[in-house]
Amino acid sequence: MPAALMIQGTGSNVGKSMLVAGLCRAARRRGLGVAPFKPQNMSNNAAVTADGGEIGRAQALQALACGLAPVTDMNPVLLKPETDTGAQVIVQGRRLTSTRARDYARLKPRLLDHVLESYRRLRAAHDLVIVEGAGSPAEVNLRAGDIANMGFATAAEVPVILAGDIDRGGVIAQLVGTRAVMAPADAERVAGFVINKFRGDPSLFDDGYRTIEDCTGWPGFGVLPWFPDAWRLPAEDALDVAAPYREAGLHVVCLQLSRIANFDDLDPLAQEPGVRLTMLAPGRAVPGDADVVILPGSKSTRGDLAFLRAQGWDIDLAAHVRRGGQVLGICGGYQMLGQSIADPEGLEGAPGTDPGLGLLDVETVMRADKTLTEVSARHVPSGAGFRGYEIHIGRTDGPDRARPFARVAQAPEGAISEDGRIAGSYLHGMFRDDGFRAAWLSTFGAASGLFYDAGVEAALDALADHVEAHLDVTGLFAAAR
């Protein structure tokens, strides 16, 4: 009989995604056919799936932990924030609509059927489905119509493990407080708890652990210490892109846009021993010693272009280019480098046209049809082949397209300026390819010293070892039903 278990958290960023990935790899190593599932995710860091849709990048990593290709059923509802109060709604891999936060509640009853449909397909095809919640079940003001936490768990009859984050402090209050505000029926669905991100001697928390058990009536399944290799896995949040401090090396600066998307493009560069990566926070000037500046993807290109200008980064970029520095724009960043960005249908905000940065002689027009595809490409300057993916709206054309960044099935892709120092491409994921990354770094006189995908696999195995060593994994899987 196929089984399922749901990991919910006492709040956002308590480590649910990492915990699910570790349990997925542990289940796979025990010979179980396992799949990840997240009913609703909110992220601009998306992955293109084998069935031609998009899901949250965290679920793609969890699929890798399971030894599976990611499919849209693993994350049937994906919310991609476009403004502070609105988001694009992706349902089973495809854009349904854009909506304001206050209007989303009216959509959720329609979405539950899609969520359950995807979940049931996964459950029928696997021995075990490990489900990840979103936010916290303590947000009881959102319980009516909920599809992300207890609303889903109740509709699908899935037992819940509640994870608390001791690193942020107050973990006893997190768990006991969550129990106090939950409806009795929801509290009964909780099969136990785990403590995550512990630093130091776990025995010092023995009394606290027993206090949680006594006050909640829930059994504990263990205390999980901080996982030191977490930075080697693709980041779910732009603030989590971890680059070890280095005083020397090729200096790559990435502008941290307000709606930055698919920022895991930067993870392989962060781990290169010969690269010094700076994720440049708003309000900081582009360093004068930058060798290359990357304009990353964005969920709101025109909005982030205005944000870029508000930081004075347009002036910094012009000075960087005058000094002989290079610039690479990826997806939305590529669009910003051109002469203009037109959005006649108002797909990412109010209809209109904005001038671009003028560093590439191309123009972009936003169109409703969205490109979602995995590709095999060849980098034109170096001849290096690589795998990547496209996930964007908009079409870009102009004279600099005569010098393409890459070729996809012999068709030109992207653009390079006449002097070769400004480049733009719609292709995400290029730096994951060891051969391409080595070729690209060599153009700056830097060498590659990293096997990225092998490192991710090793980190997932280490995560599974970590989970097995510190949690009652057998008990957790026994709780699944």
Disulfide bonds with the S-S distance in Angstrom:
none
